[in-house]
Amino acid sequence: MGPAMDELDPLRARLEELKSEHRDLDDVIARLTEKVPFDQIQVSRLKKRKLALKDKIARLESQLLPDIIA
């Protein structure tokens, strides 16, 4: 059986924080790459951070989804 509903609230809140940060990174990367030349190292770091966030988001979503195969 999965976590109790009240235990899921902090996970949901964290998930929303991560999704928001992920969207913000999208905006920052878009702004940085509008101007040529742009700092490719900085953009690369931001993209790596974005991928790490995507992984965290996927893990949290899998924890929040009900276990269908029981």
C-alpha positions in Angstrom: 0.0 0.0 0.0 1.2 3.5 -0.8 1.8 6.5 1.5 -1.2 8.0 3.3 -2.8 11.0 1.6 -1.4 13.5 4.1 2.0 12.1 3.5 1.6 12.8 -0.2 1.0 16.6 0.2 4.7 17.4 0.8 5.6 15.3 -2.3 3.0 17.1 -4.4 4.3 20.5 -3.2 7.9 19.5 -4.0 6.8 18.2 -7.4 5.2 21.6 -8.2 8.4 23.4 -7.0 10.5 21.2 -9.3 8.2 21.7 -12.3 8.3 25.5 -11.7 12.1 25.5 -11.6 12.1 23.4 -14.8 9.9 25.9 -16.6 12.0 28.8 -15.2 15.2 27.2 -16.6 13.5 26.9 -20.0 12.9 30.6 -19.9 16.5 31.4 -18.8 18.0 29.2 -21.5 15.7 30.7 -24.2 16.8 34.3 -23.1 20.5 33.4 -23.0 20.4 31.8 -26.5 18.6 34.8 -28.1 21.7 36.8 -28.2 24.7 35.7 -30.3 27.3 35.0 -29.1 26.1 33.3 -25.9 27.9 31.5 -23.1 27.7 27.9 -24.3 29.2 26.6 -21.0 26.6 28.4 -19.0 23.8 27.1 -21.3 25.2 23.6 -21.0 25.2 23.7 -17.2 21.6 25.0 -17.2 20.6 22.2 -19.5 22.2 19.6 -17.3 20.4 21.1 -14.3 17.1 20.9 -16.3 17.7 17.2 -17.1 18.4 16.5 -13.4 15.2 18.2 -12.5 13.3 16.2 -15.1 14.7 13.0 -13.5 13.6 14.2 -10.0 10.1 15.1 -11.4 9.8 11.6 -12.9 10.8 9.9 -9.7 8.3 12.0 -7.6 5.5 11.4 -10.2 6.1 7.6 -10.0 5.9 7.8 -6.1 2.6 9.7 -6.4 0.9 7.5 -8.9 -1.1 4.7 -7.4 0.4 1.3 -7.8 -1.8 -0.2 -10.5 -0.1 -3.6 -10.6 -0.7 -4.8 -7.1 
